[in-house]
Amino acid sequence: MNAQPQYSPNDEPAARSRGRRGDNGTVNPTFRGRFAFGAFILVFGLISLWAALTLSTEGYYLLKDGTQPSCNINPFFSCGNVMQSDEARAFFGVPNYFWGLIGWGVVAATGAGMLAGATYARWYWRAFTVGMFVAWFFLMWLFFAAVYDIGFLCLYCMVTWATQSIMLWVVLPWLLREKLLFDSDKLSRIGAAILPFSWLLPLVNIAGIALAIIAHFPLLVPMLLSGY
């Protein structure tokens, strides 16, 4: 990792339009793009981290003395029932929110590092992208499990379903455009073409989740509208 910025605002636009490889093997994105991207993953990483931290805190008190989580708000939203399910400890019996604390902690730290001027090697960005996909697939599995198997919704879990969907479909085209995953002009052009529309895939993703929830819990919307 190199904490020295590789570009200044006075660099030639052509030089800043694509990433460069540094002397130490790091891949350097544009100065402005790096700042915006770093801020993006920092903010969404912190939101996801907050949700995981809240779940871990409330899960602790639920196990300790049976204190019901704050998001047990109606017959549909019941974090307590979700946290006590088998799906909530899918890997090695460890509560899912602990994995979230680790993963989103890395995401937030990566964003903070970029804001500080850090650059990362290509292997790091590849591992980062794999982690993004693994987290997204896992959260989508949890979404299906919560809706169709457990039968309850977890409000803080839903926050992470949304944030991870947004992050994945913005991170991937940006990394491709900046050649941080592959040194390929073709993939860079594909990433550049997709990036302006990167809001569309998260929108479809989140809309699909919302429609599935509404279809499976038809009384949820009327109950929410009634103020219950």
N, C-alpha and C positions, 0 to 999 in steps of 0.2 A: 504494500500500500504506500502511495506517495502523497504526502499532505501538501505538496506544492502545486498551486494552480498552474495549468498548462496553457491557458489562454488569457488574454486581457481584452477588454472591450475595444481596444484599438487594433486588434488583429484584423487581417483582411477577411472580408465576408466569406470568400471562397475557402479560406483556411478553416473558418469556424463552422462551415456548413456541414462538415462530416468529422467524425472522430479520428484521432491519430493514435498511433502506438508510441508510447514513451520509451526512453532509453532502458528502463528497467522492466519492460515487458507489459506495463499497464496499458490499458486502452482508454484514451482520453476523449470524452464527449465535448461538445461545444461548451463554452463558458456559461452562456445564458441558459442553454438547454439543461446543463448539469444542475444549475441552481433551481430551475423550475421543477425538474424531475425529483431532485433531492427533497424539495419542500413538499411535493405531492406525496411521496412514499413516507416521509416523516409524519405528515398529518394523518394519513389513513392508517399508518402503522400504529400511531398513538391512540387513535380511536378504537382500533381493534384490540390493542393492548389494554385499554381501559375496560372494555367489555370482558376480556378474559380475567383481568384482575378483580373486577366486581363479582364475577361468577365464582372465582376461587375463594374470595372472602366470604360470600354468602354460603358457598358449599361447605366451608369450614364450620360455620356456625350451625348449619343444618345438621351436620354430623355430630357436632359437639353437644348441643342441647336441644336440637329439634326446632330451632328458630326458623320460621318460614321465610323464604327469600322475598325481597321487596317486589319482585315481578310475578308473584302469585296474585294476580289481580282479578281474574274471573275464571269461569270454568274452562276457558280455552287457553289462556296464558298461565302456565304453571311451570316455572323454572324448576321448582322442587321435584315434581314428578319426572321431568326430563333428566335432572341430575342424578336421580336415584335409579335410572334405567341402566340396563347392561350396555346400551350403546354409548352411554356417557363415559365408559371406561373401555374403549375399544382396543387400546394397545397396552398389553402387559398389565392391565388392571389399573393403569394410571389415569386419573381424571383428565378428560380432554382439555380442560382449560389450562392445565400445566403445560401441555404442548403448545397451546396458544401463547402463553407467556414467553416461551422460548422463541418460537417462530416470529411473532410480531415484534418481539424485542430486537431480533436481528434486523427486521425490516426497518424499524424506527432508527436503529443505530446506523444502518447503511445510509438512510436519508440524512441524518445529522452529519455523518462523515462527509457526504457530498457537499453539504452546505459549508462545511469547514474547509473544503478544497481537496478532499481526498479523491483519489482515483483507484480503480480496482482492476485486477487482472481479468482476462477473459474467462478463465476457469471459474472465477468467483461469480461472474454474472450468469454463467451457465448453471452453476449450482443454485443460484438465487432463483432463476427461472424455473428449474425443476421443482424447487421448494414451493414456488407460487402455484404450479400446476397440482402438486400433491395436496397442498392445503385446500385448493379449490375443489378438487374431486372429493376429498374427505368431507368438506363442509356440505357439498351437494348431497353426499350420501347421508349425512346427518339430517339434512332437510327432509329427504324422503323418509328417513326413519322416524323423525319427529311427527310428521304429518300422517303417515300411513301405518306406522307400527306402534309408536308410543301413544299417539293420539292427543298430544299436548304441544303447545308452542312455548318456546323460551325466548323472551324479548331480547335479551342480551346476545343470545345465539343468532337471532335474526339480524342484529347489527353486523355481526361478522360475516353472515352470508352476503350481505350487501357490500360491505367494504372490500371483501376479498374478490368479489365479482368485478367491482370497479377497478381494483388494482391490477388484477391479472390482465384484463383486456386493454389497459392503457400501457402497462409495463412492457408487454411483449412487442407491440409494434414500435415503441420508442427504442427499445434495445436493438431491434433489427435495423431501424433507420440509422442509428448511430454506429452500427457495425460492432457492437459490444458483444454479440453472440457469435457472429461469423463475419469474416472479412470477405463479404460478397456484395458486389454492386447490385446484383439482381435482388437479393433479399433486402438490401437497404432501400431500393426503390419501392419494393412491396410494402415495407414498413412505413415509408414516407406517404404512400398512397392511402394506407389504412388509417394512419394516426389521426387525420382530421375527423374521421368518422368513428373513432374509438369509443365515443360515448354511446354508440348504437348497440354494441354487443352487451355492455352492462345493463342497458335499458331493457333489452329483450330478456336477458337473464333474470333480472329482478322482477320484471313483469310476469314471466313464467312462474316464478316462485309465488308471487301474489295471487295469480289466477288459480294455481293449484290449491293454495290455502283457502281461498274463497269457495272453490268448488267442493272441497272436502269438509269445510266447516260453514255451511250455508247460513247458520244463525249468527256467525261472528260479526258480520258487518251490521246487521240490524241491532245487535246488542251494543256495539260500539257507538252507533249513531244515537242510540237511546241514552247514552251517557253512563251505561252500567260499568 
